[in-house]
């Protein structure tokens, strides 16, 4: 996984969440797109081994 993949994945997830009108909780310190990005990165990391 390289930088271009990470940035592209984050951008796509952020835009998809905007289109479905997903709003982050006002108390949250990170966005939903960041949480989903961690899940995608973990999936790729686990399948690599």
DSSP file (Angstrom, degrees, kcal/mol; ACC not computed):
  #  RESIDUE AA STRUCTURE BP1 BP2  ACC     N-H-->O    O-->H-N    N-H-->O    O-->H-N    TCO  KAPPA ALPHA  PHI   PSI    X-CA   Y-CA   Z-CA
    1    1 A X              0   0    0      0, 0.0     2,-0.2     0, 0.0    40,-0.0   0.000 360.0 360.0 360.0 127.0    0.0    0.0    0.0
    2    2 A X     >  -     0   0    0      1,-0.0     4,-2.0     0, 0.0     5,-0.2  -0.560 360.0 -94.3-113.8 179.5    1.5    3.3   -1.0
    3    3 A X  H  > S+     0   0    0      1,-0.2     4,-2.7     2,-0.2     5,-0.3   0.875 120.9  54.4 -62.8 -39.5    0.7    7.0   -0.4
    4    4 A X  H  > S+     0   0    0      1,-0.2     4,-2.4     2,-0.2    -1,-0.2   0.898 108.7  49.5 -63.2 -40.0   -1.3    7.4   -3.6
    5    5 A X  H  > S+     0   0    0      2,-0.2     4,-2.8     1,-0.2    -1,-0.2   0.921 112.3  47.8 -63.3 -44.6   -3.6    4.5   -2.6
    6    6 A X  H  X S+     0   0    0     -4,-2.0     4,-2.4     2,-0.2    -2,-0.2   0.932 114.4  44.9 -64.7 -46.7   -4.1    5.9    0.9
    7    7 A X  H  X S+     0   0    0     -4,-2.7     4,-2.5     2,-0.2    -1,-0.2   0.918 115.5  47.7 -64.6 -43.1   -4.9    9.4   -0.3
    8    8 A X  H  X S+     0   0    0     -4,-2.4     4,-2.6    -5,-0.3     5,-0.2   0.921 111.9  49.5 -64.1 -44.3   -7.2    8.1   -3.1
    9    9 A X  H  X S+     0   0    0     -4,-2.8     4,-2.4    -5,-0.2     5,-0.2   0.916 112.1  48.5 -61.9 -43.0   -9.0    5.8   -0.7
   10   10 A X  H  X S+     0   0    0     -4,-2.4     4,-2.7    -5,-0.2    -2,-0.2   0.932 112.3  48.5 -62.7 -45.5   -9.5    8.6    1.8
   11   11 A X  H  X S+     0   0    0     -4,-2.5     4,-2.5     2,-0.2     5,-0.2   0.922 112.1  48.3 -61.8 -45.4  -10.8   11.0   -0.8
   12   12 A X  H  X S+     0   0    0     -4,-2.6     4,-2.5     1,-0.2    -1,-0.2   0.923 113.6  46.8 -62.8 -44.4  -13.2    8.5   -2.3
   13   13 A X  H  X S+     0   0    0     -4,-2.4     4,-2.4    -5,-0.2    -2,-0.2   0.911 111.7  51.0 -65.0 -41.1  -14.6    7.5    1.2
   14   14 A X  H  X S+     0   0    0     -4,-2.7     4,-1.8    -5,-0.2    -2,-0.2   0.922 112.8  45.9 -61.2 -44.2  -14.9   11.2    2.2
   15   15 A X  H  X S+     0   0    0     -4,-2.5     4,-2.2     2,-0.2    -2,-0.2   0.890 111.5  51.5 -67.8 -39.5  -16.9   12.0   -1.0
   16   16 A X  H  X S+     0   0    0     -4,-2.5     4,-1.6     1,-0.2    -1,-0.2   0.915 109.6  50.1 -63.9 -41.3  -19.1    8.9   -0.7
   17   17 A X  H  <>S+     0   0    0     -4,-2.4     5,-2.9     1,-0.2    -1,-0.2   0.865 110.0  50.9 -65.5 -35.1  -20.0    9.9    2.9
   18   18 A X  H ><5S+     0   0    0     -4,-1.8     3,-1.3     3,-0.2    -1,-0.2   0.908 108.0  52.8 -66.0 -41.2  -20.8   13.4    1.7
   19   19 A X  H 3<5S+     0   0    0     -4,-2.2    -2,-0.2     1,-0.3    -1,-0.2   0.819 110.4  46.1 -66.9 -30.9  -23.1   12.1   -1.0
   20   20 A X  T 3<5S-     0   0    0     -4,-1.6    -1,-0.3    -5,-0.1    -2,-0.2   0.300 115.5-117.5 -93.8  10.4  -25.1   10.0    1.4
   21   21 A X  T < 5 +     0   0    0     -3,-1.3     2,-0.6     1,-0.2    -3,-0.2   0.855  50.4 170.4  59.4  40.9  -25.3   12.9    3.8
   22   22 A X      < -     0   0    0     -5,-2.9     2,-0.4    -6,-0.1    -1,-0.2  -0.728  15.0-162.0 -82.5 122.6  -23.4   11.2    6.6
   23   23 A X        -     0   0    0     -2,-0.6     2,-0.1     9,-0.0     3,-0.1  -0.891  14.7-125.1-109.4 136.7  -22.6   13.7    9.3
   24   24 A X        -     0   0    0     -2,-0.4     2,-0.1     1,-0.1     7,-0.1  -0.443  35.6 -97.7 -73.4 150.3  -19.9   13.1   11.9
   25   25 A X    >   -     0   0    0      1,-0.1     3,-1.3    -2,-0.1    -1,-0.1  -0.439  28.1-126.7 -64.8 140.9  -20.8   13.4   15.6
   26   26 A X  T 3  S+     0   0    0      1,-0.3    -1,-0.1    -2,-0.1    -2,-0.1   0.737 109.1  54.7 -65.1 -21.4  -19.9   16.8   17.0
   27   27 A X  T 3  S+     0   0    0      2,-0.0    -1,-0.3     0, 0.0    -2,-0.0   0.616  85.4 106.8 -85.3 -13.5  -18.0   15.1   19.8
   28   28 A X    <   -     0   0    0     -3,-1.3     3,-0.1     1,-0.1     4,-0.0  -0.337  53.0-161.6 -71.9 148.2  -15.8   13.0   17.5
   29   29 A X  S    S+     0   0    0      1,-0.1     2,-0.3     2,-0.1    -1,-0.1   0.574  77.3  42.0-102.7 -14.6  -12.1   14.0   17.0
   30   30 A X  S    S-     0   0    0      3,-0.0    -1,-0.1     2,-0.0     2,-0.1  -0.932  87.9-108.7-129.4 157.3  -11.6   12.1   13.7
   31   31 A X     >  -     0   0    0     -2,-0.3     4,-1.5     1,-0.1     3,-0.2  -0.348  24.3-115.2 -83.3 163.4  -13.9   11.7   10.7
   32   32 A X  H  > S+     0   0    0      1,-0.2     4,-2.4     2,-0.2     5,-0.2   0.843 116.7  59.7 -63.8 -33.6  -15.8    8.7    9.6
   33   33 A X  H  > S+     0   0    0      1,-0.2     4,-2.1     2,-0.2    -1,-0.2   0.871 102.7  52.0 -63.9 -36.0  -13.6    8.5    6.5
   34   34 A X  H  > S+     0   0    0     -3,-0.2     4,-1.8     2,-0.2    -1,-0.2   0.893 109.3  49.4 -66.8 -39.1  -10.5    8.2    8.7
   35   35 A X  H  X S+     0   0    0     -4,-1.5     4,-1.7     1,-0.2    -2,-0.2   0.924 112.0  47.8 -65.1 -44.2  -12.1    5.3   10.6
   36   36 A X  H  X S+     0   0    0     -4,-2.4     4,-2.4     1,-0.2    -2,-0.2   0.868 107.6  56.9 -64.4 -35.6  -13.1    3.5    7.3
   37   37 A X  H  X S+     0   0    0     -4,-2.1     4,-2.6     1,-0.2    -1,-0.2   0.894 104.7  51.5 -62.9 -39.6   -9.5    4.1    6.0
   38   38 A X  H  X S+     0   0    0     -4,-1.8     4,-2.5     2,-0.2    -1,-0.2   0.904 109.5  50.9 -62.6 -40.8   -8.1    2.3    9.0
   39   39 A X  H  X S+     0   0    0     -4,-1.7     4,-2.2     2,-0.2    -2,-0.2   0.911 111.6  46.7 -63.6 -42.6  -10.5   -0.6    8.3
   40   40 A X  H  X S+     0   0    0     -4,-2.4     4,-2.2     2,-0.2    -2,-0.2   0.919 113.2  49.0 -65.6 -43.5   -9.4   -0.8    4.6
   41   41 A X  H  X S+     0   0    0     -4,-2.6     4,-2.3     1,-0.2    -2,-0.2   0.902 111.0  50.3 -63.6 -40.6   -5.7   -0.6    5.5
   42   42 A X  H  X S+     0   0    0     -4,-2.5     4,-2.8     2,-0.2     5,-0.2   0.899 108.5  52.6 -64.7 -40.4   -6.1   -3.3    8.1
   43   43 A X  H  X S+     0   0    0     -4,-2.2     4,-2.2     1,-0.2    -2,-0.2   0.934 112.2  45.0 -60.2 -46.1   -7.9   -5.5    5.5
   44   44 A X  H  X S+     0   0    0     -4,-2.2     4,-0.8     1,-0.2    -1,-0.2   0.863 113.4  50.8 -67.0 -35.3   -5.0   -5.1    3.1
   45   45 A X  H  < S+     0   0    0     -4,-2.3     4,-0.5    -5,-0.2     3,-0.4   0.920 111.8  46.3 -67.9 -43.5   -2.4   -5.7    5.9
   46   46 A X  H >< S+     0   0    0     -4,-2.8     3,-1.1     1,-0.2    -2,-0.2   0.893 111.2  51.0 -68.5 -39.6   -4.1   -8.9    7.1
   47   47 A X  H 3< S+     0   0    0     -4,-2.2    -1,-0.2     1,-0.2    -2,-0.2   0.673  98.9  67.9 -73.4 -14.3   -4.5  -10.3    3.6
   48   48 A X  T 3<        0   0    0     -4,-0.8    -1,-0.2    -3,-0.4    -2,-0.2   0.725 360.0 360.0 -74.3 -20.3   -0.8   -9.7    2.8
   49   49 A X    <         0   0    0     -3,-1.1    -1,-0.2    -4,-0.5    -2,-0.2   0.420 360.0 360.0-108.7 360.0    0.2  -12.3    5.3
